[in-house]
Amino acid sequence: MENEDNKNCCLEDNNKPRSKNIWWLIIAAFIVIGLAVLLKNYSGAASIIWNISDGGKWLLPLIGITALVDSINPCAFSILLLTIAFLLSIGRMRSSILKIGGIYIFGVF
């Protein structure tokens, strides 16, 4: 009985850093999606992008990055986050989680 209590204690301590990482991932995702929506709806976004691209030198990579950000389906992205959170909560190894996430991303895109 005491061994089971010790195991539960250790599992709770190990889950705390994981939940912090998941929250940072969710916050980063909201920031990226928020910036994409803001630039998409802002009327002066074209001049900002032209200035960032140094007069067109970096325009093609910026268009590629913007297309990638714009092509993210919010539903698929949230399901991916939930899947990763679930896999982390059941204690799967990071390599296994990355493999499953990569397969999911490849299937969606």
Sequence and secondary structure as in RCSB ss.txt:
>XXXX:A:sequence
MENEDNKNCCLEDNNKPRSKNIWWLIIAAFIVIGLAVLLKNYSGAASIIWNISDGGKWLLPLIGITALVDSINPC
AFSILLLTIAFLLSIGRMRSSILKIGGIYIFGVF
>XXXX:A:secstr
 HHHHHHHHHHHHHHHHHHHHHHHHHHHHHHHHHHHHHHHH TTHHHHHHHHTTTTTTHHHHHHHHHHHHT  HH
HHHHHHHHHHHHHHTT  HHHHHHHHHHHHHHH 
